[in-house]
Amino acid sequence: MAFKIKTESVKDKQKEKTRKQLQEENEALAAQVTDLQMALCDVYELAAAMTGGNGNG
């Protein structure tokens, strides 16, 4: 009977992110993207107002 020796340590396993941690990080990044998009819309509208554009954004 042959035995297989595991090469993964508990410390290495603890470094891996759990599904919940990844989801939380993803949600935080999605919120940042939304904030960035809103800021870019504001910049676009400001630039359009300054140049006399109609700003259909």
Backbone as a ProteinNet text record, in pm:
[ID]
protein_1_A
[PRIMARY]
MAFKIKTESVKDKQKEKTRKQLQEENEALAAQVTDLQMALCDVYELAAAMTGGNGNG
[TERTIARY]
84.6	0	89.4	68.6	150.6	80.3	159	107.1	153.2	64.5	99.1	126.7	239.2	276.6	226.9	153.3	103.6	215.1	226.3	331	276	144.2	82.4	85.3	124.9	126.3	0.5	-28.3	-143.9	-125	-2.4	26.7	-4.3	31.7	2.2	-148.1	-219.3	-364.7	-431.9	-379.2	-438.7	-419.2	-318.9	-293.9	-397.5	-456.9	-554.9	-680.8	-736.8	-857.9	-979.1	-1071.2	-1193.8	-1288.6	-1387.5	-1487.2	-1555.1	-1585	-1650.2	-1559.2	-1430.1	-1336.3	-1326.9	-1323.3	-1316.4	-1442.7	-1557.9	-1683	-1687.9	-1642.7	-1640.7	-1547	-1432.6	-1337.3	-1396.4	-1464.7	-1527.8	-1634.5	-1716.4	-1820.5	-1759.9	-1650.8	-1585	-1527.4	-1468.5	-1413.8	-1524.3	-1637.8	-1750.1	-1801.5	-1805	-1847.9	-1749.5	-1620.6	-1520.2	-1534.6	-1564.9	-1584	-1703.8	-1811.5	-1930.8	-1898.6	-1826	-1787	-1701.5	-1610.5	-1524.1	-1605.3	-1701.5	-1785.3	-1866.2	-1918.8	-1995.1	-1904.9	-1783.1	-1689.9	-1655.4	-1637.1	-1606.8	-1724.4	-1845.4	-1963.3	-1965.1	-1931.9	-1927	-1822.9	-1706.2	-1600.4	-1646.4	-1710.8	-1760.1	-1861.8	-1955.3	-2057.7	-1996.6	-1897.5	-1830.6	-1756.1	-1685.8	-1612.5	-1709.1	-1819.5	-1918.7	-1977.6	-2002.4	-2058.3	-1957.7	-1830.4	-1727.3	-1702.3	-1723.4	-1696.7	-1822.7	-1933.7	-2057.7	-2125.2	-2079.3	-2143.7	-2278.5	-2359.4	-2491.9	-2491.8	-2382.8	-2370.4	-2482.2	-2502.5	-2609.3	-2567.5	-2502.2	-2453.3	-2528.4
-117.6	0	124.2	214.2	334	453.2	535.3	656.7	777.8	876.3	998.8	1106.2	1169.9	1273.4	1407.9	1477.8	1609.8	1712.2	1795	1896.9	2033.6	2043.9	2170.1	2183.6	2298.6	2320.1	2394.2	2388.9	2460.2	2609.6	2657	2799	2843.7	2762.1	2795.6	2798.4	2706.3	2700.9	2822.6	2870.4	2985.5	3113.4	3114.6	3231.7	3244.4	3133.9	3136.2	3209	3286.1	3360.1	3268.5	3285.1	3206.4	3268.4	3192.8	3242.4	3368	3369	3485.2	3607.9	3589.8	3701.4	3756.4	3668.1	3711.2	3786.7	3740.1	3807.3	3946.5	3958.5	4088.4	4185.2	4133.1	4216.6	4259	4168.6	4197.7	4306.3	4296.4	4396.5	4533.8	4536.8	4663.5	4725.7	4642.9	4692.3	4740.5	4672.1	4713.9	4850.4	4873.6	5003.6	5112.4	5080.4	5178.1	5211.2	5111.2	5133.7	5225.4	5201.6	5285.7	5429.7	5448.3	5583	5650.4	5575.7	5629.8	5669.9	5586.6	5617.7	5744.5	5759.8	5880.3	6003.8	5990.3	6102.3	6140.5	6040.4	6069.6	6137.4	6100.3	6167.4	6314.2	6339	6477.5	6557.9	6498.4	6566.9	6594.7	6496.8	6514	6627.7	6628.6	6732.8	6870.4	6878.1	7004.2	7052	6960.7	6997.2	7039.5	6971.2	7005.2	7143.1	7174.6	7305	7416.4	7388	7488.5	7515.4	7415	7430.2	7461.9	7473.7	7506.7	7387.7	7267.6	7146.9	7126.1	7039.8	7017.6	6910.7	6834.9	6741.2	6639.5	6563.1	6462.1	6337.3	6347.5	6229.8	6207.5
0	0	0	-98	-111.2	-46.9	14.5	76.3	-3.5	-15.2	-84.9	20.2	10.4	105.4	53.6	137.6	100.7	112.7	11.6	12.7	52.7	67.9	106.8	258.2	304.1	447.7	489.9	616.1	670.1	649.7	665.6	648.8	506.2	407.8	268.6	243.6	300.4	283.3	344.6	456.8	523.9	443.4	355.9	272.8	160.9	121.2	13.8	59	-30.5	2.2	-10.5	80.6	74.3	-28.1	-64.7	-159.8	-106.2	23.2	84.4	77.6	105.6	99.2	-43	-140.6	-279.8	-320	-273	-306.5	-243.9	-119.9	-52.9	-125.6	-167.1	-240.4	-374.4	-440.7	-568.8	-553.8	-449.4	-426.6	-397.4	-322.2	-292.1	-420.1	-504.4	-630.6	-723.7	-724.8	-808.5	-764.1	-633.5	-581.4	-623.3	-621.7	-664.2	-812.4	-893	-1036.5	-1058.8	-986.7	-999.4	-961	-851.4	-809.3	-915.5	-974.9	-1079.3	-1202.1	-1239.9	-1355.5	-1331.3	-1210.3	-1177.3	-1181.4	-1131.5	-1134.8	-1278.5	-1364.2	-1504.3	-1574	-1537.8	-1593.2	-1551.9	-1425.8	-1377.6	-1454.6	-1477.8	-1552	-1694.7	-1756.1	-1892.4	-1899.4	-1806.2	-1805.8	-1782	-1694.5	-1667.2	-1791.9	-1858.1	-1979.4	-2089.5	-2101.4	-2203.9	-2176.6	-2050.3	-2015	-2043.7	-2020	-2041	-2189.6	-2273.4	-2415.4	-2494.5	-2426.7	-2495.7	-2559.2	-2525.7	-2578.7	-2511.9	-2573	-2515.9	-2408	-2390.5	-2279.8	-2269.5	-2373.3	-2371.9	-2296	-2184.5	-2113.4	-1994
[MASK]
+++++++++++++++++++++++++++++++++++++++++++++++++++++++++

